[in-house]
Amino acid sequence: MTGEKGDAFWEEGSFAETTGSDDMEKKMRTFGMKHDEEMNFSCKKCKKEISAHNNDWHDGMCDDCFDAAHFPEEQDAHGKTHGKNANV
């Protein structure tokens, strides 16, 4: 797909992941969960406690690490910083 809308899909900062039907059934259970439900996981970047939803749908990261990894231009636009020394 080309053109303005088609190219936007592949812009830097997009996040997409493939999954098989078995994995998808397991993940769909957590799709509608809130950010504070089933806090049984740790962010793979900063080790902060994360929810089952973030583990399944945010690449195993907390919201801050996910946004910094996949949408850095939005972080910069809003003046956000992230990391161990950030004032988050």
C-alpha positions in Angstrom: 0.0 0.0 0.0 1.4 3.4 -0.9 0.4 6.9 -0.4 0.0 9.0 2.6 -2.1 6.6 4.7 -0.3 3.5 3.7 3.2 4.9 4.4 2.1 6.0 7.9 1.5 2.4 8.9 5.3 1.7 8.6 6.5 4.9 10.1 9.1 4.8 12.8 7.5 4.3 16.2 4.9 1.8 15.2 4.7 -1.5 17.1 3.3 -4.7 15.6 3.7 -8.3 16.7 2.8 -11.6 15.1 1.2 -14.4 17.1 -0.2 -17.8 16.5 -3.8 -18.7 17.2 -3.0 -20.5 20.5 -1.0 -17.5 21.7 -3.7 -15.1 20.6 -6.4 -16.9 22.7 -4.2 -16.6 25.8 -3.5 -12.9 25.0 -7.1 -11.9 24.4 -7.9 -12.7 28.0 -5.7 -9.8 29.1 -6.7 -7.4 26.2 -9.4 -5.5 28.2 -7.7 -5.6 31.5 -6.8 -2.4 33.4 -3.2 -1.3 33.9 -3.3 -2.5 37.5 -4.8 -5.9 37.2 -2.7 -9.1 37.7 0.5 -7.3 38.6 2.5 -10.5 38.4 5.2 -9.4 35.9 8.3 -7.2 35.7 9.2 -4.8 33.0 11.9 -6.3 30.9 13.8 -3.0 30.7 13.5 -1.3 34.2 12.1 -4.2 36.3 9.1 -2.2 37.5 6.1 -4.2 38.4 3.7 -4.5 35.4 0.2 -6.0 34.7 -0.7 -9.0 32.7 -2.0 -6.6 30.0 1.4 -4.9 29.7 3.2 -8.2 29.6 1.0 -9.5 26.7 0.3 -6.3 24.8 3.2 -3.9 25.5 6.1 -6.2 24.7 6.7 -7.0 28.3 7.4 -3.4 29.3 5.8 -0.8 31.6 4.1 2.1 29.8 7.1 4.4 30.1 9.6 1.9 28.7 7.2 0.9 25.9 6.6 4.5 24.9 10.3 5.3 25.0 11.1 2.3 22.9 8.4 2.5 20.3 7.3 6.1 20.3 10.4 8.2 21.1 9.3 11.1 19.0 6.1 11.5 21.1 8.2 11.4 24.3 10.5 14.2 22.9 7.5 16.3 21.7 6.1 16.2 25.2 9.4 16.8 27.0 9.3 13.4 28.7 12.5 11.7 29.7 12.9 8.1 30.7 15.6 6.1 32.4 17.0 5.5 35.9 17.8 9.2 36.4 14.5 10.6 34.9 12.0 12.5 36.9 9.0 10.3 36.0 
